[in-house]
Each structure stands twice: as C-alpha cells, then as structure tokens.
C-alpha cells in the first residue's frame, strides 16, 4: 500500500473531530497551542474534537489545517463539506471506471485540459507571490489559499486521469476480445 492510500485509509470512517485530535497530538500541540497558532479559540477546538460541533465552520478548518498537517480539503471532506477523489470516494471511482466510448474519451480530454489550466493558474499565482510586495496580508493569504486549493484539485484530476486511462485500457482489451 502506498503512502497516499495509507493516508486516506487513516481518515476513513473517522469523524472530523477525531482526525483533528489525532493530527494535533501527532504535531505535538495542545489545544491551547493550536488555538494560539491558528487564531481559533481552544474552546472551539474542544467542541470540534469532542464532536459537539459535528460540522465545523470551513474557515476554522482552514485555519487549523495549516498547523496539524492535514490538507484543508481532506478536513472539508471528513466534515461532509467537500468532494475528493480518493479511496474514500468509491462512487466517483465507480463513475469514472464505468464510462465507455465517447464519454470516456471526452472525460479524459476535459480532465487533462482542466488540470493543465489549473497548473498554469498555480504557476502564475506563485510567480505573482514571488514578484509582488503585498501591503495587505489578506490578499497574500487569499492567493496562498487559492494555490493550496488548486494544487489539491490538480492532484484530484490526476487521480481521475489515472482512472480514465485504466478504463480506456480495459475497454481496449474488451474490444479486442470481442473482435476475435
């Protein structure tokens, strides 16, 4: 099993509060320390970790994710607020694996094109961060968050592309068998 599958397996069937607790402890942080670093009250962190706050505010998840080593989008997914293609999302795997013919080709072309557009966007945003001075930290933070989210979408699209290539190979094999 590779690292990424182990990572998603570790998130499977756990409430977001438990994921945050485990990641916080692994990072060697107390609730107070995480609160100070993230700007989220330790009381709110306690509510999330205990399950009292089952669906945390996305802004809170973003702030916390930076310090516990869990991707913001993974926390969103664990809280039931986001979408990802991973071993956790069997529906998406099934959908892409069962496309055939023109739908399969179209999905592949569209996904590759979208991924390439996102890569260009990330490159331009990173270049902007390197070459511009920001008087307003909020604008810089928004750009950094956009880069993080877009890089996550790039990884997601790359997983979808792998699934589509696998489905194409399967379809070619099945078509070759039918021709015999």
Buried (B, 14 or more C-beta within 10 A) or exposed (E): EEEEEEBBEEBEEEBBBBBBBBBBEEBEBEBEBBBBBBEBBBEBBBBBBEEEBEEBBBEBBBBBBBBBEBBBBBBBBBBEBBEBBBBBBEEBBEBBEEBEEEEBBEBBEEBBEBBEEBBEBBEEBBEEEEEEEEEEEEEBEEBBEEBBBBBBBBBBBBBBBEBBEEBBEBBEEEEEEEEE
